[in-house]
């Protein structure tokens, strides 16, 4: 046997807590990323610190939390009870240490296993924690989890509470940037789930009086609501429900103990099941479940004793029991809806009539589409096998066995050369490629029928697995990869129109991106720099003087597979597609994709010079 295969005591190694976190960060915070996605690690670091402050509020200590972010530096200050002064160092640097093991102190806390702040500490190049209580203060500072400074107990006139400051380690989170839009959404969710709590972010205040009703009011424009929001609450459950006039698929926002469970779990399954059962019993009709839930926009929040999540990032609830002497999650949610929703519908007959009309309309449309849908599914299966429009990857969003699942990506690209280059250079474990054939159809104003009749739309829907709900989305990141020219921009616009028209929650939930690709390559014999703008090209020329070779990329097809690895690997640059708050999708699409109007003509004229300058810079 080769000596290389020897297995001795020398092969056994023990890692301390910070080494393990830094070696396997995905186990603790999901994917790393650069901040372009709302589930990137830098936001999980912030969330882990915030969760502790939220738990203080839940326990009745501190009504305000201050959050400030200055480029890479993050500070969170609460006015809760403060960490016990003798344990300030331990709770941020010793695994399995924390107050949340004591269910008397934290009955229904967000964090349970004392890992959160340790992960933040280990993954930060600077971490400072300061606790003030009973007129005294203690502080400690760390570098990558190692203690660098400990300020002993001293008298303090500051208000009680805990202050945490950290800077994520830029050797782990490369070229990262915090996006205020994602921070604001996170903080809004916190205040929706905790009425009475005020969070101040860089001077802007977030506060909610109506809980989940406020959440839905922001997520769906009032003019698009079929009926006023149904808002019902119990001791450990809160639900908000409405239906969209224009949206086709289902949209859910689920929470457990204040944690946004973006992948759902047992409570969301119970909610969907209980909703169908309650509606059927109320109307005395065995309506199809898909007809009942079609176009629904809803939110559900429950509180569970010592919840069990399916990953450290707490995006999916695995608990089947509510805890204590309470029944199962399924029974609890079902019984609540059976009583409270049923009572609400009896007391509000106009809303009940609106829901029934919506169900009957959905039933009619489903039956009209049934034959087309069957043919479309058959075509999709055959196309996937024979035409190979989809080059799939091995890991998908629902694969809980891998800590890489949140990095699952589908590139939507145009042309054989571009799709070929991406296919050859991609990570086959996490990255898939879907090849477009020509320009997509302008789907504005069209019905869902076109999705099944149009080959491109039908195959794209099948590839994403979003026909019924984005709950079953196969890829966490859907990246539009087109040339940075007029035709490429037109294709982007048509694809975004498709998603807004039929699957707007994909954009609302931050799954759609534009791939940035370099415009120039500047190199000499020793170094190559890829430039994404004219200013980067000027800087690269200055750095690589004298007379470096300069290449302008006219399209994705000109970039070789070996080079593409740089742009879709660790150094990938993505621009998320975001909707402005309160934006009406119908108004947005009507303005940009509808018939020419004087307003749009004026907009085009006013912006024509800017667009031409951008295109010229890309030449």
RODO-2510 file (C-alpha; in nm, 4 decimals, decimal comma):
residues 619
     n   res          X          Y          Z
     1     x     0,0000     0,0000     0,0000
     2     x     0,1260     0,3490    -0,0872
     3     x     0,2466     0,5582     0,2028
     4     x     0,0108     0,8298     0,0782
     5     x    -0,2793     0,6131     0,1905
     6     x    -0,1541     0,5625     0,5471
     7     x    -0,4102     0,6614     0,8093
     8     x    -0,2511     0,7344     1,1469
     9     x    -0,2944     0,9576     1,4504
    10     x    -0,1083     1,2274     1,2577
    11     x    -0,4039     1,2504     1,0178
    12     x    -0,6414     1,3452     1,2991
    13     x    -0,6757     1,7174     1,3616
    14     x    -0,8922     1,9182     1,5985
    15     x    -1,0035     2,2672     1,4996
    16     x    -1,0941     2,5314     1,7522
    17     x    -1,4299     2,7104     1,7127
    18     x    -1,3087     3,0019     1,5006
    19     x    -1,0953     2,7847     1,2711
    20     x    -1,3924     2,5627     1,1959
    21     x    -1,6234     2,8582     1,1203
    22     x    -1,3648     3,0198     0,8934
    23     x    -1,2916     2,6933     0,7134
    24     x    -1,6605     2,6047     0,6642
    25     x    -1,8481     2,9390     0,6677
    26     x    -2,1285     2,7981     0,4534
    27     x    -2,2359     2,5734     0,7398
    28     x    -2,3044     2,8802     0,9514
    29     x    -2,4129     3,1609     0,7193
    30     x    -2,5064     2,9944     0,3887
    31     x    -2,3386     3,1352     0,0803
    32     x    -2,0766     3,4100     0,0913
    33     x    -2,1463     3,6407    -0,2038
    34     x    -2,0660     4,0085    -0,2499
    35     x    -2,3932     4,1615    -0,1280
    36     x    -2,5749     4,1561    -0,4632
    37     x    -2,8157     3,8916    -0,3264
    38     x    -3,0297     3,9444    -0,0167
    39     x    -2,9258     3,6060     0,1249
    40     x    -2,5524     3,6725     0,0910
    41     x    -2,3436     3,6146     0,4011
    42     x    -2,2881     3,9792     0,4929
    43     x    -2,6628     4,0172     0,5532
    44     x    -2,6718     3,6978     0,7586
    45     x    -2,3986     3,8452     0,9808
    46     x    -2,6144     4,1525     1,0396
    47     x    -2,9217     3,9364     1,0998
    48     x    -2,7442     3,7229     1,3594
    49     x    -2,6550     4,0317     1,5626
    50     x    -3,0005     4,1845     1,5176
    51     x    -3,1739     3,8648     1,6276
    52     x    -3,0243     3,9041     1,9745
    53     x    -3,1547     4,2603     1,9975
    54     x    -3,4979     4,1533     1,8738
    55     x    -3,5117     3,8841     2,1396
    56     x    -3,4473     4,1521     2,4013
    57     x    -3,7476     4,3484     2,2716
    58     x    -3,9635     4,0334     2,2735
    59     x    -3,8688     3,9853     2,6385
    60     x    -3,9894     4,3411     2,7100
    61     x    -3,6465     4,5063     2,7260
    62     x    -3,5746     4,7958     2,4907
    63     x    -3,8140     4,9439     2,2342
    64     x    -3,5533     5,0913     1,9998
    65     x    -3,2632     4,9445     1,8021
    66     x    -3,0102     5,1667     1,6238
    67     x    -2,8392     5,0301     1,3123
    68     x    -2,5701     5,2161     1,1214
    69     x    -2,3680     5,1034     0,8219
    70     x    -2,0794     5,3115     0,6938
    71     x    -1,9436     5,1303     0,3867
    72     x    -1,8102     4,8074     0,5434
    73     x    -1,8515     4,8960     0,9104
    74     x    -2,1717     4,7817     1,0836
    75     x    -2,2948     4,8901     1,4267
    76     x    -2,6022     4,7579     1,6102
    77     x    -2,7028     4,9150     1,9419
    78     x    -2,9997     4,7979     2,1472
    79     x    -3,1321     4,9191     2,4799
    80     x    -3,2159     4,5820     2,6290
    81     x    -3,0842     4,4320     2,9493
    82     x    -2,7243     4,4072     2,8326
    83     x    -2,5111     4,0917     2,8359
    84     x    -2,4203     3,9883     3,1937
    85     x    -2,0872     4,1665     3,2396
    86     x    -1,8908     3,8616     3,3481
    87     x    -1,9867     3,6748     3,0302
    88     x    -1,9314     3,9374     2,7600
    89     x    -1,6272     3,7602     2,6124
    90     x    -1,7698     3,4095     2,6509
    91     x    -2,1001     3,4691     2,4679
    92     x    -1,9225     3,5872     2,1522
    93     x    -1,6266     3,3485     2,1571
    94     x    -1,7259     3,0210     2,3233
    95     x    -1,9449     2,7752     2,1378
    96     x    -2,2527     2,6439     2,3178
    97     x    -2,2589     2,9505     2,5418
    98     x    -2,5618     3,1790     2,5617
    99     x    -2,8798     3,2694     2,7454
   100     x    -3,1126     3,1066     2,4964
   101     x    -3,0676     2,7599     2,6391
   102     x    -3,2737     2,8808     2,9325
   103     x    -3,6290     2,8629     2,7973
   104     x    -3,7501     3,0668     3,0927
   105     x    -3,5461     3,3644     2,9747
   106     x    -3,5992     3,3183     2,5994
   107     x    -3,9207     3,1207     2,5603
   108     x    -3,9627     3,1749     2,1869
   109     x    -3,6330     3,3192     2,0726
   110     x    -3,5050     3,3458     1,7168
   111     x    -3,1620     3,1962     1,7867
   112     x    -3,1273     2,8810     1,9893
   113     x    -2,7845     2,7275     1,9733
   114     x    -2,5515     3,0129     2,0675
   115     x    -2,3685     3,0127     1,7327
   116     x    -2,4785     3,3399     1,5689
   117     x    -2,2513     3,6043     1,7208
   118     x    -1,9614     3,3580     1,7320
   119     x    -1,9898     3,3212     1,3541
   120     x    -1,9990     3,6993     1,3121
   121     x    -1,6922     3,7317     1,5341
   122     x    -1,4928     3,4620     1,3549
   123     x    -1,5785     3,6005     1,0093
   124     x    -1,4969     3,9648     1,0900
   125     x    -1,1621     4,1371     1,0611
   126     x    -1,2805     4,3621     1,3436
   127     x    -1,5428     4,2795     1,6063
   128     x    -1,6279     4,4784     1,9183
   129     x    -1,8929     4,4023     2,1769
   130     x    -1,9859     4,6352     2,4589
   131     x    -2,2409     4,5714     2,7348
   132     x    -2,3787     4,8253     2,9807
   133     x    -2,6001     4,7404     3,2789
   134     x    -2,6463     4,8523     3,6374
   135     x    -2,4229     5,1563     3,5808
   136     x    -2,1212     4,9543     3,4662
   137     x    -1,9739     4,8603     3,1295
   138     x    -1,7478     4,5885     2,9843
   139     x    -1,6107     4,5724     2,6273
   140     x    -1,3996     4,3346     2,4209
   141     x    -1,2435     4,3504     2,0737
   142     x    -1,1468     4,0665     1,8389
   143     x    -0,9707     4,0073     1,5099
   144     x    -1,1006     3,7049     1,3151
   145     x    -1,2254     3,5563     1,6419
   146     x    -0,9075     3,6148     1,8432
   147     x    -0,9327     3,8441     2,1445
   148     x    -0,7175     4,1563     2,0973
   149     x    -0,8429     4,3873     2,3718
   150     x    -1,0519     4,3454     2,6885
   151     x    -1,1815     4,6509     2,8735
   152     x    -1,2549     4,5496     3,2316
   153     x    -1,5644     4,6469     3,4261
   154     x    -1,5863     5,0227     3,4712
   155     x    -1,8488     5,2757     3,5739
   156     x    -2,0639     5,4082     3,2903
   157     x    -2,3388     5,6674     3,2481
   158     x    -2,4549     5,5189     2,9180
   159     x    -2,8001     5,3643     2,8876
   160     x    -2,8139     4,9909     2,9465
   161     x    -2,7969     4,7567     2,6492
   162     x    -2,5553     4,5963     2,4061
   163     x    -2,3564     4,7513     2,1224
   164     x    -2,1893     4,5383     1,8570
   165     x    -1,9614     4,6732     1,5835
   166     x    -1,8057     4,4546     1,3137
   167     x    -1,6326     4,4710     0,9766
   168     x    -1,6688     4,1536     0,7661
   169     x    -1,3391     3,9912     0,6705
   170     x    -1,2633     4,1049     0,3166
   171     x    -1,0489     3,7970     0,2529
   172     x    -1,3702     3,5914     0,2863
   173     x    -1,6321     3,8370     0,1564
   174     x    -1,4482     3,9674    -0,1485
   175     x    -1,5430     4,3021    -0,3043
   176     x    -1,8611     4,3101    -0,0965
   177     x    -2,1037     4,5979    -0,0721
   178     x    -2,4081     4,6435     0,1502
   179     x    -2,7212     4,7395    -0,0433
   180     x    -2,9606     4,9622     0,1481
   181     x    -3,2628     4,8107    -0,0281
   182     x    -3,1935     4,4690     0,1244
   183     x    -3,1209     4,6147     0,4668
   184     x    -3,4453     4,8136     0,4606
   185     x    -3,6493     4,5063     0,3675
   186     x    -3,4944     4,3052     0,6491
   187     x    -3,5613     4,5787     0,9043
   188     x    -3,9182     4,6278     0,7841
   189     x    -3,9860     4,2584     0,8338
   190     x    -3,8582     4,2902     1,1903
   191     x    -4,0955     4,5778     1,2730
   192     x    -4,3910     4,4116     1,0970
   193     x    -4,3415     4,1112     1,3227
   194     x    -4,2860     4,3232     1,6330
   195     x    -4,5412     4,6063     1,6487
   196     x    -4,4189     4,8723     1,8903
   197     x    -4,0536     4,8225     1,7980
   198     x    -3,8657     5,1123     1,6364
   199     x    -3,5533     5,0449     1,4302
   200     x    -3,3455     5,3416     1,3164
   201     x    -3,1209     5,2722     1,0175
   202     x    -2,8756     5,5485     0,9255
   203     x    -3,1276     5,8015     1,0549
   204     x    -3,4372     5,6491     0,8876
   205     x    -3,7065     5,5148     1,1229
   206     x    -3,8973     5,1909     1,0703
   207     x    -4,2128     5,1251     1,2725
   208     x    -4,5351     4,9262     1,2251
   209     x    -4,8721     4,9480     1,3964
   210     x    -5,0561     4,6773     1,2009
   211     x    -4,8048     4,3946     1,1735
   212     x    -4,8444     4,1622     0,8753
   213     x    -5,1221     4,3793     0,7349
   214     x    -4,8592     4,6498     0,6809
   215     x    -4,6301     4,3948     0,5164
   216     x    -4,8919     4,2991     0,2567
   217     x    -4,9878     4,6626     0,2035
   218     x    -4,6307     4,7277     0,0944
   219     x    -4,5940     4,4117    -0,1119
   220     x    -4,9082     4,4582    -0,3211
   221     x    -5,0471     4,7831    -0,4544
   222     x    -5,3945     4,8647    -0,3182
   223     x    -5,5352     4,8993    -0,6694
   224     x    -5,4306     4,5393    -0,7402
   225     x    -5,6015     4,3929    -0,4311
   226     x    -5,9174     4,1971    -0,5076
   227     x    -6,0486     4,2794    -0,1606
   228     x    -5,9215     4,4485     0,1604
   229     x    -5,6575     4,2508     0,3495
   230     x    -5,7903     3,9839     0,5864
   231     x    -5,5888     4,0257     0,9064
   232     x    -5,6440     3,7748     1,1890
   233     x    -5,4371     3,7043     1,5001
   234     x    -5,4161     3,4408     1,7718
   235     x    -5,1902     3,3958     2,0736
   236     x    -4,9014     3,2450     1,8755
   237     x    -5,0123     3,3051     1,5182
   238     x    -5,0827     3,5962     1,2849
   239     x    -5,2124     3,5771     0,9277
   240     x    -5,2735     3,8309     0,6484
   241     x    -5,4446     3,7315     0,3228
   242     x    -5,5609     3,8918     0,0000
   243     x    -5,5804     3,7983    -0,3686
   244     x    -5,4225     3,9847    -0,6593
   245     x    -5,6304     4,0947    -0,9567
   246     x    -5,3428     4,0473    -1,2005
   247     x    -5,0877     3,8084    -1,0478
   248     x    -5,1133     3,4455    -1,1590
   249     x    -4,9088     3,2475    -0,9101
   250     x    -4,9103     3,2150    -0,5315
   251     x    -4,7020     3,4437    -0,3102
   252     x    -4,6246     3,3648     0,0542
   253     x    -4,4228     3,5342     0,3273
   254     x    -4,3646     3,3064     0,6251
   255     x    -4,2030     3,3666     0,9626
   256     x    -4,1170     3,1703     1,2763
   257     x    -4,0306     3,3533     1,5984
   258     x    -3,9538     3,6634     1,3928
   259     x    -3,7316     3,4754     1,1470
   260     x    -3,8165     3,5081     0,7765
   261     x    -3,8358     3,1465     0,6617
   262     x    -3,7819     3,2120     0,2925
   263     x    -3,7975     2,8394     0,2145
   264     x    -4,1147     2,7838     0,4144
   265     x    -4,1406     2,4654     0,6162
   266     x    -4,3996     2,2830     0,8221
   267     x    -4,5907     2,5991     0,9180
   268     x    -4,6319     2,7151     0,5582
   269     x    -4,7416     2,3688     0,4446
   270     x    -4,9972     2,3703     0,7262
   271     x    -5,1180     2,7181     0,6268
   272     x    -5,1696     2,6238     0,2618
   273     x    -5,3480     2,3057     0,3629
   274     x    -5,5631     2,4767     0,6276
   275     x    -5,6619     2,7559     0,3890
   276     x    -5,7924     2,5062     0,1324
   277     x    -5,9790     2,3033     0,3939
   278     x    -6,1421     2,6123     0,5483
   279     x    -6,2521     2,7534     0,2112
   280     x    -6,3998     2,4206     0,1025
   281     x    -6,5945     2,3844     0,4249
   282     x    -6,7151     2,7457     0,4215
   283     x    -6,8588     2,7260     0,0692
   284     x    -6,9546     2,3594     0,0927
   285     x    -6,7715     2,2914    -0,2340
   286     x    -6,4750     2,0664    -0,3080
   287     x    -6,2896     2,3310    -0,5094
   288     x    -5,9526     2,2353    -0,6522
   289     x    -5,6689     2,3485    -0,4231
   290     x    -5,4897     2,5288    -0,7078
   291     x    -5,8030     2,7316    -0,7849
   292     x    -5,8379     2,8385    -0,4215
   293     x    -5,4766     2,9466    -0,3903
   294     x    -5,4308     3,0990    -0,7349
   295     x    -5,3220     3,4657    -0,7168
   296     x    -5,3094     3,4591    -0,3363
   297     x    -5,0736     3,7016    -0,1611
   298     x    -5,0385     3,6153     0,2046
   299     x    -4,8211     3,6168     0,5133
   300     x    -4,8167     3,3849     0,8145
   301     x    -4,6181     3,4139     1,1358
   302     x    -4,6094     3,1661     1,4233
   303     x    -4,4227     3,1350     1,7508
   304     x    -4,2831     2,7967     1,8461
   305     x    -4,1097     2,6749     2,1600
   306     x    -3,7476     2,5865     2,0727
   307     x    -3,7980     2,5598     1,6948
   308     x    -3,5885     2,3233     1,4847
   309     x    -3,4729     2,4615     1,1505
   310     x    -3,3297     2,2618     0,8632
   311     x    -3,0151     2,4759     0,8465
   312     x    -2,8196     2,7208     1,0621
   313     x    -2,9446     3,0109     0,8472
   314     x    -3,2998     2,9258     0,9644
   315     x    -3,4718     2,9576     0,6263
   316     x    -3,6949     2,6493     0,6616
   317     x    -3,8832     2,5258     0,9677
   318     x    -3,8476     2,1558     1,0415
   319     x    -4,0395     2,1451     1,3726
   320     x    -4,3611     1,9446     1,3760
   321     x    -4,4620     2,0488     1,7310
   322     x    -4,5483     2,3909     1,8744
   323     x    -4,3808     2,2978     2,2032
   324     x    -4,5023     2,2731     2,5614
   325     x    -4,8545     2,1344     2,5892
   326     x    -4,9586     2,2692     2,2485
   327     x    -5,0555     2,0431     1,9540
   328     x    -4,8572     1,9869     1,6347
   329     x    -4,7853     2,2792     1,4048
   330     x    -5,0215     2,1321     1,1475
   331     x    -5,3108     2,0937     1,3922
   332     x    -5,2537     2,4349     1,5503
   333     x    -5,2522     2,6229     1,2183
   334     x    -5,5441     2,4249     1,0756
   335     x    -5,7603     2,4791     1,3853
   336     x    -5,6807     2,8515     1,3896
   337     x    -5,7858     2,8976     1,0263
   338     x    -6,0932     2,6791     1,0701
   339     x    -6,2168     2,9038     1,3509
   340     x    -6,0809     3,2529     1,2816
   341     x    -6,0887     3,2632     0,9005
   342     x    -6,4296     3,0967     0,8904
   343     x    -6,5653     3,3544     1,1380
   344     x    -6,4137     3,6384     0,9374
   345     x    -6,5787     3,5230     0,6151
   346     x    -6,9164     3,4901     0,7864
   347     x    -6,8851     3,8469     0,9201
   348     x    -6,7644     3,9872     0,5850
   349     x    -6,9948     3,8443     0,3137
   350     x    -6,8712     4,0856     0,0419
   351     x    -6,5155     3,9610     0,0809
   352     x    -6,6411     3,6014     0,0835
   353     x    -6,8257     3,6691    -0,2442
   354     x    -6,5105     3,8187    -0,4004
   355     x    -6,3066     3,5113    -0,3041
   356     x    -6,5670     3,2747    -0,4474
   357     x    -6,5815     3,4662    -0,7763
   358     x    -6,2007     3,4485    -0,7953
   359     x    -6,2064     3,0731    -0,7359
   360     x    -6,4702     3,0184    -1,0060
   361     x    -6,2719     3,2341    -1,2491
   362     x    -5,9551     3,0344    -1,1740
   363     x    -6,1481     2,7089    -1,2225
   364     x    -6,2764     2,8256    -1,5612
   365     x    -5,9287     2,9317    -1,6760
   366     x    -5,7722     2,6072    -1,5530
   367     x    -6,0190     2,3961    -1,7492
   368     x    -5,9695     2,6068    -2,0616
   369     x    -5,5934     2,5645    -2,0278
   370     x    -5,5904     2,1973    -1,9263
   371     x    -5,5367     2,0591    -2,2770
   372     x    -5,2783     2,3242    -2,3647
   373     x    -5,0906     2,2676    -2,0365
   374     x    -5,0657     1,8929    -2,0959
   375     x    -4,9260     1,9433    -2,4460
   376     x    -4,6890     2,2109    -2,3151
   377     x    -4,5549     1,9842    -2,0400
   378     x    -4,4941     1,7051    -2,2901
   379     x    -4,3097     1,9473    -2,5173
   380     x    -4,1019     2,0723    -2,2256
   381     x    -3,9959     1,7203    -2,1290
   382     x    -3,9007     1,6318    -2,4847
   383     x    -3,7179     1,9607    -2,5377
   384     x    -3,5152     1,9175    -2,2206
   385     x    -3,4008     1,5764    -2,3351
   386     x    -3,3531     1,6250    -2,7074
   387     x    -3,2954     1,9935    -2,7736
   388     x    -3,0824     2,0481    -2,4641
   389     x    -3,1938     2,4068    -2,4152
   390     x    -3,1260     2,3464    -2,0494
   391     x    -2,7826     2,2341    -1,9342
   392     x    -2,8702     2,1511    -1,5769
   393     x    -2,6536     2,1503    -1,2651
   394     x    -2,6292     1,8896    -0,9911
   395     x    -2,7463     2,0987    -0,6953
   396     x    -3,0785     2,2784    -0,6706
   397     x    -3,2345     2,5107    -0,4152
   398     x    -3,4279     2,2298    -0,2477
   399     x    -3,1215     2,0092    -0,1976
   400     x    -3,0752     2,0336     0,1780
   401     x    -2,7772     1,7992     0,1773
   402     x    -2,5471     2,0681     0,0399
   403     x    -2,4459     2,4008     0,1900
   404     x    -2,4051     2,5205    -0,1711
   405     x    -2,7792     2,5093    -0,2496
   406     x    -2,8241     2,8869    -0,2118
   407     x    -2,5603     2,9328    -0,4831
   408     x    -2,7664     2,7399    -0,7404
   409     x    -2,7822     2,9608    -1,0489
   410     x    -2,9508     2,9519    -1,3888
   411     x    -2,7911     3,1653    -1,6605
   412     x    -3,0373     3,2691    -1,9329
   413     x    -2,8298     3,3519    -2,2364
   414     x    -2,8644     3,4165    -2,6094
   415     x    -2,6857     3,2571    -2,9006
   416     x    -2,4935     2,9317    -2,9365
   417     x    -2,1471     3,0812    -2,8866
   418     x    -2,2313     3,2606    -2,5612
   419     x    -2,4221     2,9665    -2,4138
   420     x    -2,1415     2,7362    -2,5241
   421     x    -1,8761     2,9450    -2,3502
   422     x    -2,0742     2,9645    -2,0263
   423     x    -2,1541     2,5926    -2,0394
   424     x    -1,7864     2,5017    -2,0779
   425     x    -1,6652     2,7349    -1,8027
   426     x    -1,9452     2,6993    -1,5443
   427     x    -1,9408     2,5100    -1,2156
   428     x    -2,1441     2,2004    -1,3072
   429     x    -2,2416     2,1522    -0,9431
   430     x    -2,4214     2,4834    -0,8953
   431     x    -2,4596     2,6567    -1,2343
   432     x    -2,7071     2,5711    -1,5110
   433     x    -2,7513     2,7323    -1,8538
   434     x    -3,0716     2,7992    -2,0495
   435     x    -3,0251     2,8972    -2,4159
   436     x    -3,2662     3,1418    -2,5764
   437     x    -3,3564     3,1166    -2,9410
   438     x    -3,3869     3,4689    -3,0731
   439     x    -3,5725     3,7506    -2,8989
   440     x    -3,8550     3,6567    -2,6617
   441     x    -4,2085     3,7746    -2,7261
   442     x    -4,3315     4,0974    -2,5668
   443     x    -4,5731     3,9423    -2,3172
   444     x    -4,7231     4,2638    -2,1831
   445     x    -5,1027     4,2421    -2,1666
   446     x    -5,1092     3,8743    -2,2681
   447     x    -5,2753     3,5993    -2,0627
   448     x    -5,1097     3,2978    -1,9011
   449     x    -5,2175     3,0962    -2,2042
   450     x    -4,9249     3,2411    -2,3988
   451     x    -4,6772     3,0886    -2,1512
   452     x    -4,7859     2,7425    -2,2629
   453     x    -4,8240     2,8237    -2,6331
   454     x    -4,4883     3,0006    -2,6689
   455     x    -4,2030     2,7490    -2,6775
   456     x    -3,9437     2,9740    -2,5135
   457     x    -4,1723     3,0766    -2,2259
   458     x    -4,3005     2,7239    -2,1751
   459     x    -3,9524     2,5729    -2,1579
   460     x    -3,8225     2,8516    -1,9323
   461     x    -4,1144     2,8048    -1,6922
   462     x    -4,0488     2,4304    -1,6887
   463     x    -3,6754     2,4814    -1,6303
   464     x    -3,7461     2,7086    -1,3318
   465     x    -4,0256     2,4815    -1,2037
   466     x    -4,2489     2,7774    -1,1160
   467     x    -4,5785     2,6880    -1,2829
   468     x    -4,7708     2,6617    -0,9546
   469     x    -4,5586     2,8612    -0,7094
   470     x    -4,2057     2,9957    -0,6675
   471     x    -4,1918     2,7797    -0,3546
   472     x    -4,0639     2,5084    -0,5900
   473     x    -3,8101     2,7326    -0,7672
   474     x    -3,5163     2,5152    -0,8759
   475     x    -3,2494     2,7871    -0,8742
   476     x    -3,1949     3,0576    -0,6139
   477     x    -3,0354     3,2958    -0,8641
   478     x    -3,1783     3,3552    -1,2121
   479     x    -2,9211     3,5512    -1,4102
   480     x    -2,9928     3,7182    -1,7446
   481     x    -2,6668     3,6996    -1,9422
   482     x    -2,6939     3,8992    -2,2666
   483     x    -2,4636     4,1186    -2,4698
   484     x    -2,4176     4,4762    -2,3466
   485     x    -2,5518     4,6223    -2,6726
   486     x    -2,8924     4,7438    -2,7933
   487     x    -3,0152     4,3945    -2,8868
   488     x    -2,8936     4,2485    -2,5573
   489     x    -3,0637     4,5239    -2,3593
   490     x    -3,3861     4,4627    -2,5531
   491     x    -3,3756     4,0933    -2,4658
   492     x    -3,3219     4,1824    -2,0991
   493     x    -3,6255     4,4094    -2,1077
   494     x    -3,8433     4,1422    -2,2691
   495     x    -3,7387     3,8817    -2,0128
   496     x    -3,8027     4,1196    -1,7236
   497     x    -4,1438     4,1935    -1,8742
   498     x    -4,2180     3,8192    -1,8821
   499     x    -4,1293     3,7804    -1,5147
   500     x    -4,3227     4,0916    -1,4088
   501     x    -4,6276     3,9880    -1,6096
   502     x    -4,6526     3,6283    -1,4910
   503     x    -4,4126     3,5721    -1,1988
   504     x    -4,3563     3,9114    -1,0279
   505     x    -4,2678     3,7501    -0,6946
   506     x    -3,9421     3,6256    -0,8511
   507     x    -3,8377     3,9893    -0,8770
   508     x    -4,0026     4,0945    -0,5503
   509     x    -3,8106     3,8241    -0,3660
   510     x    -3,4780     3,9171    -0,5261
   511     x    -3,4126     3,6157    -0,7491
   512     x    -3,3528     3,7949    -1,0836
   513     x    -3,0159     3,9477    -1,1784
   514     x    -2,8261     4,0918    -1,4720
   515     x    -2,4773     3,9497    -1,5306
   516     x    -2,2089     4,2135    -1,5617
   517     x    -1,9431     4,1188    -1,8131
   518     x    -1,6212     4,3120    -1,8847
   519     x    -1,6093     4,5620    -2,1668
   520     x    -1,2282     4,5594    -2,1912
   521     x    -0,9286     4,3385    -2,1230
   522     x    -0,6051     4,5221    -2,0439
   523     x    -0,2906     4,3099    -2,0082
   524     x     0,0828     4,2882    -2,0294
   525     x     0,3128     3,9867    -1,9979
   526     x     0,2732     3,9723    -1,6196
   527     x    -0,0869     4,0698    -1,5437
   528     x    -0,4375     4,0794    -1,6926
   529     x    -0,7097     4,3188    -1,5743
   530     x    -1,0731     4,2956    -1,6831
   531     x    -1,2542     4,6306    -1,6902
   532     x    -1,6281     4,6835    -1,6591
   533     x    -1,6299     5,0559    -1,7345
   534     x    -1,4322     5,3261    -1,9096
   535     x    -1,2933     5,4506    -1,5775
   536     x    -1,1685     5,1015    -1,4882
   537     x    -0,9986     5,0816    -1,8300
   538     x    -0,8177     5,4115    -1,7681
   539     x    -0,7031     5,2930    -1,4239
   540     x    -0,5826     4,9594    -1,5659
   541     x    -0,3791     5,1290    -1,8396
   542     x    -0,2165     5,3512    -1,5792
   543     x    -0,1329     5,0507    -1,3637
   544     x     0,0097     4,8306    -1,6407
   545     x     0,2090     5,0969    -1,8251
   546     x     0,3790     5,1122    -2,0670
   547     x     0,1627     5,0295    -2,3724
   548     x    -0,0432     4,7334    -2,2491
   549     x    -0,2539     4,5325    -2,4927
   550     x    -0,6189     4,6490    -2,4891
   551     x    -0,9067     4,4356    -2,6170
   552     x    -1,2712     4,5448    -2,6339
   553     x    -1,5293     4,2660    -2,6034
   554     x    -1,8176     4,3255    -2,8429
   555     x    -2,0280     4,0365    -2,7126
   556     x    -2,0327     3,7354    -2,4839
   557     x    -1,9497     3,5056    -2,7726
   558     x    -1,6071     3,6694    -2,8066
   559     x    -1,5053     3,5737    -2,4539
   560     x    -1,3339     3,2346    -2,4378
   561     x    -1,4490     2,9687    -2,1883
   562     x    -1,1208     2,9999    -1,9972
   563     x    -1,1818     3,3716    -1,9483
   564     x    -1,5487     3,3229    -1,8655
   565     x    -1,4429     3,1360    -1,5514
   566     x    -1,3275     3,4691    -1,4087
   567     x    -1,6685     3,6317    -1,4616
   568     x    -1,9062     3,3615    -1,3367
   569     x    -1,6922     3,2206    -1,0545
   570     x    -1,5716     3,3822    -0,7343
   571     x    -1,5424     3,7199    -0,9068
   572     x    -1,8950     3,7228    -1,0503
   573     x    -2,0635     4,0641    -1,0600
   574     x    -2,4424     4,0724    -1,0524
   575     x    -2,6885     4,3612    -1,0633
   576     x    -3,0133     4,2681    -0,8870
   577     x    -3,3424     4,3683    -1,0485
   578     x    -3,5428     4,5583    -0,7866
   579     x    -3,8860     4,7186    -0,7729
   580     x    -3,9365     5,0534    -0,6068
   581     x    -4,1582     5,0398    -0,2997
   582     x    -4,5246     5,0978    -0,3768
   583     x    -4,4610     5,0590    -0,7510
   584     x    -4,7638     4,9332    -0,9437
   585     x    -4,6472     4,6574    -1,1792
   586     x    -4,9378     4,7273    -1,4133
   587     x    -4,8457     5,0967    -1,4372
   588     x    -4,4775     5,0115    -1,4820
   589     x    -4,5410     4,7678    -1,7678
   590     x    -4,7998     4,9938    -1,9284
   591     x    -4,5541     5,2829    -1,9376
   592     x    -4,2511     5,0934    -2,0713
   593     x    -4,4069     4,8110    -2,2740
   594     x    -4,7523     4,9391    -2,3745
   595     x    -4,8513     5,1573    -2,6678
   596     x    -4,6525     5,4736    -2,7325
   597     x    -4,7834     5,7636    -2,5302
   598     x    -4,6781     6,1300    -2,5105
   599     x    -4,5348     6,0657    -2,1626
   600     x    -4,3145     5,7792    -2,2817
   601     x    -4,2075     5,9674    -2,5927
   602     x    -4,0969     6,2564    -2,3724
   603     x    -3,9142     6,0143    -2,1407
   604     x    -3,7292     5,8551    -2,4352
   605     x    -3,6280     6,1928    -2,5801
   606     x    -3,5043     6,3186    -2,2412
   607     x    -3,2996     6,0028    -2,1823
   608     x    -3,1825     5,9354    -2,5382
   609     x    -2,8483     6,1126    -2,5017
   610     x    -2,7685     5,9200    -2,1801
   611     x    -2,8483     5,5871    -2,3475
   612     x    -2,6441     5,6708    -2,6573
   613     x    -2,3472     5,7678    -2,4403
   614     x    -2,3701     5,4360    -2,2534
   615     x    -2,3824     5,2386    -2,5771
   616     x    -2,0942     5,4397    -2,7238
   617     x    -1,8803     5,3610    -2,4185
   618     x    -1,9394     4,9919    -2,4785
   619     x    -1,7981     5,0102    -2,8316
***
